[in-house]
Amino acid sequence: MKPLNGLPVLTVSIPPHAHCGRTFKSDALETIIALLPAVFFAVYHYHMLAVRVLALSSFSAVITETVCLYVMKREIEADNYTALLYGLLFGFLIPPASPWWMVATGSAISIFIGRMIFGGLGANPLCVPLVGWAILTVSWPELMNFDISMLASELTYPLSQLKNFGPETLTEYPIKSLLLGFQLGGTGAAQTGAVLLGGVYMLARRIVRPDIPLSFIAGVAVTATAFYFIDPLEYAAPQYHLLCGSTLFGAFFLATDGPSSPSGHIPMLIYGFIAGALLIIIRVYGIYPDGVPFAILLANLMTPLIDKIRPAPFGGITNIHLWRRS
C-alpha cells in the first residue's frame, strides 16, 4: 500500500504470492539425474544399443515438442527438460534392440498424442511415455517382445519364464543378479538396483512424495503374497514380482507423473495401491508378462474419480457420507 495525495493506493497482483523455489525445469533435471545410474547400468549391459535407443528417443521427443509448439505458435519450451525427460523414460521401457524407426516413432507418438494434443505441459491425463509404449505394443508386438528382439543376448527374461514355465524357473535368478540388472527387460527399466537408487534420491530430494511409490509397492506385495499363499507352486513369491521387470521403475518414475496422478494424500495412497494390485492381476491373468505400463494407464483413468476423495472442511460432510446417502 502506497500513499498518493493523502489517499491509500493498493497494489494488487495475482497469486501465488509466495514461491517455494521449485520449477518444472528443476524437477525434470533432478529426475534425469536420478535416472543416470540406470543409464550407466543399461550401457554396461547393452553397450551401444542402449546409447542408441536412449539418445534417439530423447532427441525425437524434444524435436516433436518443438515442432508442435511452433505450429501452435507458442513459445518453445525445450529448455525446461520435460520433453527430454519423457523421451528418456520412453527409451527406458522399450527393448534395447528396437529398430531406429520404432524408437523415433514411439517417442514422437508419446509427446504428440500423450501430451501436446491435450494442451502441452501439465495437461496430460495419462502418463506420457506409456501412451507411446502402449501403441507400439499393440501395433508391433513381436518387436516389443524381449525374448524375440534380444535372441542374441546372454540375458533372459524372467517374467516370460514365469508366464510360460511357472515360478520354479525363477530360482535361476538370484536377488543380487536381479538388482544388478542381469535380466532382460526395458533398456533402463530392468536395471532394478539402479532404479531403486534413483528412487531413493527422488524421495530424499523431495521431487516426489513417498505416498504413491510406497503404496504402489505395498499393492504389489500384498496382492502377490495373497496369490502366493493360495498356491506357491503356481504363483511367484512377492520379492520376484518386486524385482523383476519394471516394477520399481513404475513405482518411482511412472506412477508418480504429476498431471496424471492424484494430488491429495489419501487419493495418492489409494491410487498407488490400486496400480500395484492391478500389476499382479495383469501378470497372473493377462497375456503380457510385465503388466506395469497397463496397470498404471488403468490407474490414470481412475485418477479423476479417486481425486474426489478429499478430507471434509471442519464441520462439513465427508464424501463417504455423501456417497452413502446417494
C-alpha positions as CSV (number, residue, x, y, z in Angstrom):
1,M,0.0,0.0,0.0
2,K,1.5,3.4,-1.1
3,P,0.0,6.8,-0.1
4,L,-0.8,9.1,-3.0
5,N,-2.1,12.6,-2.4
6,G,-3.1,11.5,1.1
7,L,-5.1,8.5,-0.2
8,P,-4.0,4.9,0.1
9,V,-3.3,3.1,-3.2
10,L,-3.4,-0.7,-3.1
11,T,-1.1,-2.7,-5.3
12,V,-2.9,-5.9,-6.4
13,S,-1.2,-8.8,-8.0
14,I,-2.3,-12.3,-8.9
15,P,-1.4,-15.3,-6.7
16,P,0.7,-17.1,-5.8
17,H,2.3,-14.5,-3.6
18,A,5.0,-16.9,-2.2
19,H,7.1,-19.4,-4.2
20,C,8.8,-22.5,-2.8
21,G,11.6,-22.2,-5.5
22,R,10.6,-25.4,-7.4
23,T,10.1,-25.3,-11.1
24,F,9.2,-27.7,-13.9
25,K,12.8,-27.3,-15.1
26,S,14.4,-28.1,-11.8
27,D,12.2,-31.1,-11.1
28,A,12.8,-32.5,-14.6
29,L,16.5,-32.0,-14.2
30,E,16.6,-33.7,-10.8
31,T,14.6,-36.6,-12.2
32,I,17.1,-37.0,-15.1
33,I,19.9,-37.1,-12.5
34,A,18.1,-39.8,-10.6
35,L,17.9,-41.9,-13.8
36,L,21.6,-41.6,-14.6
37,P,22.6,-44.7,-12.5
38,A,20.2,-46.8,-14.5
39,V,21.5,-45.3,-17.8
40,F,25.1,-46.3,-16.8
41,F,23.9,-49.9,-16.0
42,A,22.0,-50.1,-19.2
43,V,25.1,-49.1,-21.2
44,Y,27.1,-51.6,-19.2
45,H,24.7,-54.4,-20.2
46,Y,23.7,-53.4,-23.7
47,H,26.6,-51.2,-24.8
48,M,25.8,-49.0,-27.9
49,L,22.4,-50.5,-28.2
50,A,21.3,-48.7,-25.1
51,V,23.1,-45.5,-26.1
52,R,21.3,-45.5,-29.5
53,V,17.8,-46.1,-28.0
54,L,18.1,-43.6,-25.2
55,A,19.7,-40.9,-27.3
56,L,17.3,-41.3,-30.3
57,S,14.2,-41.4,-28.0
58,S,15.2,-38.3,-26.2
59,F,16.1,-36.4,-29.4
60,S,12.8,-37.4,-31.0
61,A,10.8,-36.3,-28.0
62,V,12.4,-32.8,-27.9
63,I,12.0,-32.3,-31.7
64,T,8.4,-33.4,-31.7
65,E,7.5,-30.9,-28.9
66,T,9.4,-28.1,-30.6
67,V,7.6,-28.7,-33.9
68,C,4.2,-28.9,-32.2
69,L,4.8,-25.6,-30.2
70,Y,6.0,-23.9,-33.4
71,V,2.8,-25.0,-35.3
72,M,0.7,-23.9,-32.3
73,K,2.5,-20.5,-32.4
74,R,3.5,-20.9,-28.7
75,E,6.8,-20.2,-27.0
76,I,9.4,-23.0,-27.5
77,E,9.9,-24.8,-24.1
78,A,12.6,-27.3,-25.0
79,D,14.8,-25.7,-22.3
80,N,12.6,-26.9,-19.4
81,Y,13.8,-30.5,-19.9
82,T,10.4,-32.1,-19.6
83,A,10.2,-33.4,-23.2
84,L,13.8,-34.7,-22.7
85,L,12.7,-36.5,-19.6
86,Y,9.7,-38.1,-21.2
87,G,11.8,-39.2,-24.1
88,L,14.3,-40.8,-21.7
89,L,11.5,-42.5,-19.8
90,F,10.1,-43.9,-23.0
91,G,13.5,-45.2,-24.0
92,F,13.8,-47.0,-20.7
93,L,10.7,-49.0,-21.5
94,I,11.5,-50.5,-24.9
95,P,13.9,-53.3,-25.9
96,P,17.5,-52.1,-26.5
97,A,17.5,-53.8,-29.9
98,S,14.4,-51.9,-31.1
99,P,14.8,-50.6,-34.7
100,W,15.5,-46.9,-35.0
101,W,12.3,-46.1,-36.8
102,M,10.2,-47.7,-33.9
103,V,12.2,-45.7,-31.3
104,A,11.6,-42.4,-33.1
105,T,8.0,-43.2,-33.9
106,G,7.1,-44.3,-30.4
107,S,8.8,-41.3,-28.7
108,A,7.1,-38.9,-31.1
109,I,3.7,-40.5,-30.5
110,S,4.2,-40.2,-26.8
111,I,4.7,-36.5,-27.0
112,F,2.1,-35.7,-29.7
113,I,-0.7,-37.9,-28.6
114,G,0.1,-38.3,-24.9
115,R,0.9,-34.6,-24.2
116,M,0.6,-31.9,-26.9
117,I,-2.8,-32.9,-28.1
118,F,-4.1,-32.3,-24.6
119,G,-2.6,-28.8,-24.4
120,G,1.1,-29.4,-23.5
121,L,2.9,-29.0,-20.2
122,G,0.9,-30.3,-17.2
123,A,-2.3,-31.2,-19.2
124,N,-1.8,-34.8,-19.9
125,P,-4.4,-37.2,-18.3
126,L,-2.2,-40.2,-19.0
127,C,1.5,-40.9,-18.2
128,V,3.1,-39.6,-21.4
129,P,5.7,-42.3,-22.2
130,L,3.2,-45.1,-21.6
131,V,1.0,-43.8,-24.4
132,G,3.7,-44.4,-27.0
133,W,4.6,-47.7,-25.3
134,A,1.0,-49.0,-25.5
135,I,0.6,-48.1,-29.1
136,L,3.9,-49.8,-30.1
137,T,3.0,-52.9,-28.0
138,V,-0.4,-53.3,-29.8
139,S,0.9,-52.4,-33.2
140,W,4.2,-54.3,-33.3
141,P,4.0,-57.0,-30.5
142,E,6.9,-59.0,-32.0
143,L,9.3,-56.1,-32.0
144,M,8.3,-55.2,-28.4
145,N,8.8,-58.8,-27.3
146,F,12.1,-59.0,-25.3
147,D,12.6,-62.7,-26.0
148,I,12.3,-62.3,-29.8
149,S,14.1,-59.0,-30.1
150,M,17.0,-60.0,-27.9
151,L,17.7,-63.5,-29.2
152,A,21.4,-62.9,-29.4
153,S,21.6,-61.7,-25.7
154,E,23.0,-63.9,-23.0
155,L,20.4,-62.5,-20.6
156,T,16.9,-64.0,-20.3
157,Y,13.5,-62.5,-19.4
158,P,12.4,-63.8,-16.0
159,L,8.8,-62.7,-16.4
160,S,8.5,-64.6,-19.6
161,Q,9.9,-67.7,-17.9
162,L,7.4,-67.2,-15.1
163,K,4.5,-66.9,-17.5
164,N,5.5,-69.9,-19.7
165,F,7.1,-72.3,-17.3
166,G,6.0,-71.4,-13.7
167,P,7.7,-70.0,-10.6
168,E,10.2,-72.8,-10.3
169,T,12.2,-71.2,-13.1
170,L,12.8,-68.0,-11.0
171,T,15.3,-69.9,-8.8
172,E,17.8,-69.2,-11.7
173,Y,17.6,-65.5,-10.8
174,P,19.3,-64.7,-7.5
175,I,18.2,-61.5,-5.9
176,K,21.7,-60.0,-6.3
177,S,21.6,-60.6,-10.0
178,L,18.2,-59.0,-10.4
179,L,19.3,-55.9,-8.5
180,L,22.4,-55.6,-10.8
181,G,20.2,-55.8,-13.9
182,F,21.1,-59.3,-15.1
183,Q,17.7,-59.8,-16.7
184,L,16.0,-58.9,-20.0
185,G,13.6,-56.0,-19.9
186,G,13.2,-52.4,-20.9
187,T,16.5,-50.8,-21.7
188,G,16.7,-49.0,-18.4
189,A,13.6,-50.2,-16.5
190,A,15.1,-53.6,-15.8
191,Q,18.2,-52.1,-14.0
192,T,16.4,-52.7,-10.7
193,G,19.0,-51.7,-8.2
194,A,20.0,-48.5,-10.1
195,V,16.3,-47.6,-10.4
196,L,15.8,-48.1,-6.7
197,L,18.9,-45.9,-6.0
198,G,17.3,-43.2,-8.2
199,G,14.0,-43.5,-6.5
200,V,15.6,-43.0,-3.1
201,Y,17.4,-39.9,-4.5
202,M,14.0,-38.6,-5.7
203,L,12.5,-39.1,-2.2
204,A,15.5,-37.6,-0.4
205,R,15.3,-34.5,-2.7
206,R,11.5,-34.4,-2.3
207,I,10.9,-34.4,-6.0
208,V,8.2,-37.0,-5.4
209,R,6.2,-37.7,-2.2
210,P,6.5,-41.2,-0.8
211,D,2.8,-41.8,-0.9
212,I,2.5,-43.2,-4.4
213,P,5.8,-45.2,-4.6
214,L,5.2,-46.9,-1.2
215,S,1.5,-47.6,-1.7
216,F,2.3,-49.0,-5.2
217,I,5.0,-51.3,-3.7
218,A,2.5,-52.3,-1.0
219,G,-0.2,-53.1,-3.6
220,V,2.3,-55.3,-5.4
221,A,3.5,-57.0,-2.3
222,V,0.1,-57.6,-0.7
223,T,-1.6,-58.9,-3.9
224,A,1.4,-61.1,-4.8
225,T,1.5,-62.5,-1.3
226,A,-2.2,-63.4,-1.4
227,F,-1.7,-65.3,-4.7
228,Y,1.5,-67.0,-3.3
229,F,-0.4,-68.2,-0.2
230,I,-3.1,-69.6,-2.4
231,D,-0.7,-71.8,-4.4
232,P,3.1,-71.3,-4.0
233,L,3.7,-73.8,-6.8
234,E,1.8,-71.8,-9.3
235,Y,2.4,-68.2,-8.3
236,A,5.7,-66.4,-7.7
237,A,6.9,-65.1,-4.4
238,P,6.3,-61.3,-3.9
239,Q,10.1,-60.5,-3.9
240,Y,10.3,-61.6,-7.6
241,H,7.4,-59.5,-8.6
242,L,9.1,-56.5,-7.0
243,L,12.5,-57.1,-8.5
244,C,11.6,-58.5,-12.0
245,G,10.7,-56.3,-14.9
246,S,9.8,-52.6,-14.5
247,T,8.0,-52.7,-11.1
248,L,10.3,-50.3,-9.2
249,F,10.7,-48.1,-12.3
250,G,6.9,-47.8,-12.5
251,A,6.6,-47.1,-8.8
252,F,9.1,-44.2,-8.6
253,F,9.1,-42.7,-12.2
254,L,5.8,-43.5,-14.0
255,A,3.0,-43.8,-11.4
256,T,4.3,-40.5,-9.8
257,D,3.8,-38.5,-13.0
258,G,2.2,-35.3,-11.7
259,P,-0.6,-34.4,-14.2
260,S,-1.8,-38.0,-14.4
261,S,-1.8,-38.9,-10.7
262,P,-3.9,-37.6,-7.8
263,S,-2.8,-34.7,-5.6
264,G,-4.2,-35.5,-2.2
265,H,-2.7,-37.7,0.5
266,I,-5.4,-40.3,0.7
267,P,-6.1,-40.3,-3.1
268,M,-2.4,-40.9,-3.7
269,L,-2.4,-43.9,-1.3
270,I,-5.5,-45.4,-3.0
271,Y,-4.2,-44.7,-6.5
272,G,-0.8,-46.3,-5.8
273,F,-2.3,-49.4,-4.1
274,I,-4.7,-50.0,-7.0
275,A,-2.0,-49.7,-9.6
276,G,0.2,-52.2,-7.7
277,A,-2.7,-54.6,-7.3
278,L,-3.6,-54.3,-11.0
279,L,0.0,-55.1,-11.9
280,I,-0.2,-58.5,-10.3
281,I,-3.6,-59.3,-11.7
282,I,-2.4,-58.5,-15.2
283,R,0.7,-60.6,-14.7
284,V,-1.3,-63.5,-13.4
285,Y,-4.3,-63.5,-15.8
286,G,-3.2,-61.3,-18.7
287,I,-1.2,-62.2,-21.8
288,Y,1.6,-59.7,-21.1
289,P,4.4,-60.8,-18.9
290,D,5.1,-57.4,-17.4
291,G,1.9,-55.5,-16.6
292,V,3.4,-52.3,-15.2
293,P,2.5,-49.9,-18.1
294,F,-1.0,-51.2,-18.5
295,A,-1.6,-51.1,-14.7
296,I,-0.5,-47.5,-14.4
297,L,-2.6,-46.5,-17.5
298,L,-5.7,-48.0,-15.9
299,A,-4.9,-46.2,-12.7
300,N,-4.5,-43.0,-14.6
301,L,-8.0,-43.4,-15.9
302,M,-9.3,-43.6,-12.4
303,T,-7.5,-40.5,-11.2
304,P,-10.3,-38.0,-11.7
305,L,-12.6,-40.2,-9.6
306,I,-10.0,-41.0,-6.9
307,D,-9.0,-37.4,-6.6
308,K,-12.6,-36.5,-5.4
309,I,-11.8,-38.3,-2.2
310,R,-10.8,-35.3,-0.1
311,P,-10.9,-34.5,3.7
312,A,-14.1,-32.6,4.6
313,P,-13.7,-29.0,5.9
314,F,-14.2,-28.5,9.6
315,G,-17.9,-29.2,10.3
316,G,-18.5,-30.4,6.8
317,I,-19.8,-33.7,5.4
318,T,-17.3,-36.2,4.0
319,N,-17.5,-37.6,0.5
320,I,-18.1,-41.0,2.0
321,H,-21.3,-39.8,3.8
322,L,-22.5,-38.2,0.6
323,W,-22.0,-41.5,-1.3
324,R,-23.9,-43.4,1.4
325,R,-26.8,-41.0,1.2
326,S,-27.0,-41.3,-2.5
